[in-house]
Amino acid sequence: MTGPVGLTRAEEERERQLADPASPRAVVVAPPGAPHCQAPVEGGAACRAVPTVRVTWADGQKNVMCRDCAARAQQLTGAAVVGVERIG
């Protein structure tokens, strides 16, 4: 017997929200000069939110990101993200 194939309704809704740029998202912007989320967003700029996690990539590179961007990176890149650790 095998398990169900596909996403649950909750997973589908989360995926839709991550893909929908119009979905509401509360962002605490880092003050000027402070570390900020390094994830690219629309227009190629960095997110600018306060970083809360450190993402380790398959090539060993590490970036600080906000939780939302780290979740999006993990969902979009899959195996390229090998670790997410909380900072602070």
HUQUI-V672247 format. One line per field, one symbol per residue. phi: phi as a letter, one per 20 degrees, with the letter a starting at -180 (. if undefined). psi: psi as a letter, one per 40 degrees, with the letter a starting at -180 (. if undefined). A space follows every 10 residues. Layout:
BEGIN
phi=???
psi=???
END
This chain:
BEGIN
phi=.dffdoefff ffffffffee feffbeceff fgnegcgeff cgnnfefmff fccdedegen fccebfffff ffffffdmff edaccfdn
psi=hiiihaiidd ddddddddeh eehihhhhhi iheiiihehi aheeiideih heihhhidee ihihiidddd ddddddebed heihihi.
END
